[in-house]
Amino acid sequence: MPRVSVMVSCSGQPETLSVAVQSIMNQSFRDFELIIADDGSTDGTGVEMLKQLGPDPARAEQVWVDSLHEETGQRSIQMIKDEVLVHYLHQTLSRGLGAARNRALAASSGEYIVFVSPGDEWHKRKLEVAVDVMDTHRDLHALVGPKTAPTKKAPPRKRPVPSLVEFEETVTPPGLTLSGAILRRSCLGWEAPFDENLPSCEEFDFWLRIGSRYQIGRLPDLYQAAIPMKERTPWSLDRYRVYSLEKAFQSGHLTPFQRHRVAEVLAERCGKLSSGYKQRDNTERSNFYDRKKKRFLLEVEKLDVSDPLFSGRRPARRRLSSVTSA
């Protein structure tokens, strides 16, 4: 059984997918399986990957045709490339990247899960370092990269010391980036980690749930050619974040501070949605989110009354219990 399951989710883009796959296959750490979760591509991505990773490129097209299960509209193809087990999972009907990732997770077996996006290009020691850090810091359940690329190019440290990601980063949109992150399988639980009801912002939903329960670390060095920055998204996508934040608020597992902060962000985001709909003469939706805003402002006031510390203090920064030398 491999220690690490590396998952690449895509919906086409064979050229950029090939870049990511090649950098994964060039890793110094070899105890991993590669799972490609294809969400309904129709541009020949699957055939190109079979040519790149399969044992017989000449038969790639025939294997692709024969592997379709017409009852389910899915494909599941296994290959061995350079002693690495490769799974190619394809669903003919696009159901969103969340559904594709959940299917990949169900097929995986690694102790650690690593997420990759097409176009990512890793440093050859990316997995080696990430696994070493997670093995050393047993109190960490997930590890992400730096917020921004370093200003000076320098070789990554052999034994980097991670810092802790505060809950504020997971609750404040756009949230953390999933690409390049490594997580312990144990923190994903028995339920499907990605909410398939969300057509967008599923990464925000995912990290909000992980960050409210577990410690997340951040590496100081960049182990990939670029950091996939969160793009500015339309204001209307906040409705999906409100959905995720409300789920968290009602979950019953938040600490008092987390519950207070989630209520604050909910009030802020509902206010922006109300204003956005009002500017577009959609009075019904504007009033709907205005009522939500007022509700969560009241929740903030209730929490302020129950504990005056909320009005002026933040909780003490958490510290890693285990430390390695740089």
C-alpha positions as CSV (number, residue, x, y, z in Angstrom):
1,M,0.0,0.0,0.0
2,P,1.5,3.4,-1.0
3,R,2.1,6.0,1.7
4,V,0.9,8.9,-0.4
5,S,-2.0,9.3,-2.8
6,V,-1.4,12.1,-5.2
7,M,-4.6,13.4,-6.8
8,V,-4.9,15.5,-9.9
9,S,-8.4,16.8,-10.8
10,C,-9.1,18.1,-14.2
11,S,-11.8,18.7,-16.8
12,G,-9.7,18.7,-19.9
13,Q,-6.5,20.7,-20.5
14,P,-4.3,17.8,-21.7
15,E,-1.2,20.1,-22.1
16,T,-1.3,21.6,-18.6
17,L,-2.2,18.2,-17.1
18,S,0.8,16.7,-18.8
19,V,3.1,19.2,-17.1
20,A,1.7,18.4,-13.7
21,V,1.9,14.6,-14.2
22,Q,5.5,14.8,-15.5
23,S,6.7,16.7,-12.4
24,I,4.9,14.2,-10.1
25,M,6.5,11.3,-11.9
26,N,10.0,12.9,-11.4
27,Q,9.7,13.1,-7.6
28,S,12.6,11.8,-5.5
29,F,10.1,10.2,-3.1
30,R,8.6,7.2,-4.8
31,D,6.2,5.6,-2.4
32,F,3.1,7.1,-3.9
33,E,0.2,6.3,-6.2
34,L,-1.2,8.8,-8.8
35,I,-4.9,9.2,-9.3
36,I,-6.2,11.4,-12.1
37,A,-9.9,12.5,-11.6
38,D,-11.3,13.6,-14.9
39,D,-14.6,15.5,-14.7
40,G,-16.2,14.9,-18.1
41,S,-13.4,16.0,-20.5
42,T,-14.3,15.6,-24.2
43,D,-11.1,16.9,-25.7
44,G,-9.0,13.7,-25.8
45,T,-7.4,14.3,-22.4
46,G,-7.9,10.7,-21.4
47,V,-6.3,9.2,-24.5
48,E,-3.3,11.6,-24.3
49,M,-2.7,10.5,-20.7
50,L,-3.0,6.8,-21.7
51,K,-0.3,7.5,-24.3
52,Q,1.9,9.2,-21.8
53,L,1.4,6.7,-18.9
54,G,0.2,3.5,-20.4
55,P,2.3,0.5,-21.5
56,D,1.2,0.6,-25.1
57,P,0.6,4.1,-26.6
58,A,-0.5,2.5,-29.9
59,R,-3.5,1.0,-28.1
60,A,-4.5,4.0,-26.1
61,E,-7.6,4.9,-28.1
62,Q,-8.9,1.3,-28.1
63,V,-8.4,1.0,-24.4
64,W,-10.2,4.2,-23.9
65,V,-13.2,3.0,-25.9
66,D,-13.3,-0.4,-24.2
67,S,-13.0,0.9,-20.7
68,L,-16.3,2.8,-20.6
69,H,-19.0,1.3,-18.3
70,E,-22.1,2.4,-20.1
71,E,-24.4,1.8,-17.1
72,T,-22.6,4.3,-15.0
73,G,-21.0,6.5,-17.6
74,Q,-17.6,6.1,-15.9
75,R,-14.1,4.7,-16.6
76,S,-11.6,3.3,-14.2
77,I,-8.2,2.5,-15.8
78,Q,-5.1,1.3,-13.9
79,M,-1.6,1.4,-15.2
80,I,2.0,1.0,-13.9
81,K,4.5,3.7,-14.9
82,D,8.0,3.6,-13.6
83,E,6.8,1.3,-10.8
84,V,4.1,3.8,-9.8
85,L,0.5,2.7,-9.7
86,V,-1.7,5.1,-11.8
87,H,-5.5,5.3,-11.7
88,Y,-7.3,7.2,-14.4
89,L,-10.9,7.9,-13.3
90,H,-13.3,9.5,-15.9
91,Q,-16.9,10.4,-15.6
92,T,-18.6,11.2,-18.9
93,L,-21.1,13.5,-17.4
94,S,-19.6,16.5,-15.7
95,R,-20.6,16.6,-12.0
96,G,-18.1,19.1,-10.8
97,L,-14.6,18.8,-9.4
98,G,-15.9,18.1,-5.9
99,A,-17.6,14.9,-7.2
100,A,-14.5,13.9,-9.1
101,R,-12.3,14.4,-6.1
102,N,-14.6,12.4,-3.9
103,R,-14.4,9.5,-6.3
104,A,-10.6,9.7,-6.4
105,L,-10.5,9.7,-2.6
106,A,-12.7,6.6,-2.5
107,A,-10.3,4.9,-4.8
108,S,-7.2,6.0,-2.9
109,S,-5.3,4.1,-0.2
110,G,-2.4,6.3,1.0
111,E,-1.8,7.5,4.6
112,Y,-1.4,11.0,3.1
113,I,-3.4,12.8,0.4
114,V,-1.9,15.4,-1.8
115,F,-3.9,17.6,-4.2
116,V,-2.6,18.9,-7.5
117,S,-4.0,21.1,-10.2
118,P,-3.2,20.9,-14.0
119,G,-0.3,23.1,-14.7
120,D,1.4,22.7,-11.3
121,E,5.1,22.0,-11.6
122,W,6.7,20.7,-8.5
123,H,10.3,20.8,-7.2
124,K,11.6,17.3,-7.4
125,R,11.8,17.1,-3.5
126,K,8.2,18.3,-3.0
127,L,6.8,15.0,-1.7
128,E,10.0,14.0,0.1
129,V,10.0,17.2,2.2
130,A,6.2,17.3,2.8
131,V,6.1,13.7,4.0
132,D,9.1,14.3,6.3
133,V,7.5,17.4,7.8
134,M,4.2,15.6,8.4
135,D,6.0,12.6,9.9
136,T,8.0,14.9,12.3
137,H,5.0,17.1,13.3
138,R,2.4,14.6,14.3
139,D,0.1,17.4,15.6
140,L,-0.3,18.8,12.1
141,H,-3.1,17.3,10.0
142,A,-2.5,19.4,6.9
143,L,0.3,21.3,5.3
144,V,0.0,24.2,2.7
145,G,2.6,26.3,0.9
146,P,3.6,29.9,1.4
147,K,1.0,32.7,0.7
148,T,3.2,34.3,-1.9
149,A,6.3,33.3,-3.8
150,P,9.6,34.3,-2.1
151,T,11.2,37.5,-3.4
152,K,14.6,35.9,-3.7
153,K,15.2,32.6,-5.5
154,A,17.0,30.2,-3.2
155,P,17.1,26.4,-2.9
156,P,14.5,25.0,-0.5
157,R,15.7,24.1,2.9
158,K,16.3,20.4,3.7
159,R,14.4,20.5,7.0
160,P,12.0,23.5,6.8
161,V,10.1,24.5,10.0
162,P,6.4,25.0,9.4
163,S,4.3,27.8,10.9
164,L,0.7,27.4,11.9
165,V,-2.2,28.7,9.8
166,E,-4.7,30.6,11.9
167,F,-8.4,30.0,11.7
168,E,-8.8,33.5,10.3
169,E,-7.2,32.4,7.0
170,T,-9.7,29.6,6.5
171,V,-12.8,31.7,7.4
172,T,-11.9,34.8,5.4
173,P,-12.7,34.5,1.6
174,P,-11.2,33.4,-0.7
175,G,-9.5,31.0,1.9
176,L,-6.6,28.6,1.4
177,T,-5.5,27.1,-1.8
178,L,-6.0,23.3,-2.2
179,S,-3.3,22.8,-4.9
180,G,-0.1,21.4,-3.5
181,A,-1.6,20.7,0.0
182,I,-0.9,17.5,1.9
183,L,-3.4,16.1,4.4
184,R,-3.6,13.1,6.7
185,R,-6.3,10.7,5.6
186,S,-7.4,10.5,9.2
187,C,-8.7,14.1,9.2
188,L,-11.0,13.5,6.2
189,G,-13.5,11.4,8.2
190,W,-15.9,8.9,6.8
191,E,-18.1,11.4,5.0
192,A,-17.3,12.7,1.5
193,P,-14.9,15.7,2.1
194,F,-16.1,17.8,-0.8
195,D,-19.7,19.1,-0.9
196,E,-21.1,18.0,-4.2
197,N,-24.0,20.5,-3.9
198,L,-21.6,23.3,-4.5
199,P,-20.9,24.3,-8.1
200,S,-18.2,26.7,-6.9
201,C,-16.2,27.6,-3.8
202,E,-15.9,23.9,-2.8
203,E,-12.3,24.5,-1.7
204,F,-13.4,27.3,0.7
205,D,-16.0,24.9,2.1
206,F,-13.4,22.2,2.5
207,W,-10.8,24.3,4.3
208,L,-13.3,25.9,6.6
209,R,-14.3,22.4,7.9
210,I,-10.7,21.2,8.1
211,G,-9.4,24.5,9.8
212,S,-12.1,24.5,12.4
213,R,-11.2,21.0,13.6
214,Y,-7.5,20.5,12.9
215,Q,-4.1,22.2,12.9
216,I,-2.8,23.3,9.5
217,G,0.8,24.1,8.9
218,R,2.5,26.3,6.3
219,L,5.9,25.6,4.7
220,P,8.1,28.7,4.3
221,D,9.6,27.6,1.0
222,L,8.1,27.2,-2.4
223,Y,8.2,23.7,-3.8
224,Q,6.4,24.3,-7.0
225,A,7.1,26.6,-10.0
226,A,4.2,28.9,-9.2
227,I,1.6,29.5,-6.6
228,P,-2.0,29.2,-8.0
229,M,-3.4,32.5,-6.7
230,K,-7.0,32.9,-5.9
231,E,-8.6,35.0,-8.7
232,R,-11.1,37.7,-7.9
233,T,-14.5,36.1,-8.2
234,P,-17.9,37.6,-9.0
235,W,-19.6,39.0,-5.9
236,S,-22.5,36.6,-6.5
237,L,-20.3,33.6,-5.6
238,D,-20.5,34.8,-2.0
239,R,-23.8,33.0,-1.8
240,Y,-21.9,29.7,-1.9
241,R,-19.6,30.9,0.8
242,V,-22.6,31.9,2.9
243,Y,-24.0,28.4,2.5
244,S,-20.7,26.9,3.8
245,L,-20.4,29.4,6.6
246,E,-24.0,28.7,7.7
247,K,-23.2,25.0,7.7
248,A,-20.2,25.6,9.9
249,F,-22.1,27.9,12.3
250,Q,-24.8,25.3,12.8
251,S,-22.5,22.3,13.0
252,G,-22.0,22.4,16.8
253,H,-18.3,21.7,16.7
254,L,-17.0,25.3,16.6
255,T,-15.2,26.8,19.5
256,P,-16.8,30.0,21.0
257,F,-14.2,32.2,19.2
258,Q,-14.7,30.3,15.9
259,R,-18.5,30.7,16.1
260,H,-18.1,34.4,16.8
261,R,-15.8,34.9,13.8
262,V,-18.0,32.9,11.5
263,A,-21.0,35.0,12.5
264,E,-19.1,38.2,11.8
265,V,-18.0,37.0,8.3
266,L,-21.6,35.8,7.6
267,A,-23.0,39.3,8.4
268,E,-20.3,40.9,6.2
269,R,-20.9,38.6,3.3
270,C,-24.7,38.8,3.5
271,G,-24.4,42.5,3.6
272,K,-22.4,42.5,0.3
273,L,-24.9,40.2,-1.3
274,S,-27.8,42.3,-0.2
275,S,-26.1,45.4,-1.7
276,G,-25.2,43.6,-4.9
277,Y,-28.7,42.4,-5.5
278,K,-30.2,45.8,-4.6
279,Q,-28.0,47.5,-7.2
280,R,-29.4,45.1,-9.8
281,D,-33.0,45.8,-8.7
282,N,-33.5,42.3,-7.3
283,T,-35.4,43.4,-4.2
284,E,-36.5,39.9,-3.2
285,R,-32.9,38.5,-3.0
286,S,-31.6,41.8,-1.5
287,N,-34.2,41.6,1.3
288,F,-33.4,37.9,1.8
289,Y,-29.7,38.5,2.5
290,D,-30.5,41.6,4.5
291,R,-32.5,39.5,6.9
292,K,-29.7,37.1,7.1
293,K,-27.2,39.9,7.8
294,K,-29.4,41.2,10.7
295,R,-29.7,37.7,12.1
296,F,-26.0,37.1,12.3
297,L,-25.3,40.6,13.6
298,L,-27.6,39.6,16.5
299,E,-25.7,36.4,16.9
300,V,-22.5,38.5,17.2
301,E,-24.1,40.7,19.8
302,K,-25.3,37.7,21.8
303,L,-21.8,36.2,21.8
304,D,-20.3,39.6,22.8
305,V,-22.6,39.8,25.8
306,S,-21.9,36.2,26.8
307,D,-18.1,36.8,26.8
308,P,-16.8,40.4,26.8
309,L,-13.4,39.1,25.6
310,F,-14.8,38.8,22.1
311,S,-15.1,42.6,21.7
312,G,-11.4,43.3,22.2
313,R,-9.2,40.2,22.2
314,R,-8.2,37.4,20.0
315,P,-7.3,33.9,21.2
316,A,-3.6,33.3,21.9
317,R,-1.7,32.0,18.9
318,R,-1.3,28.3,18.9
319,R,2.2,26.8,18.8
320,L,3.5,23.6,17.4
321,S,4.3,21.1,20.1
322,S,7.1,19.6,18.1
323,V,9.9,21.7,16.4
324,T,12.6,20.7,14.0
325,S,15.7,22.6,13.2
326,A,16.0,24.4,9.8
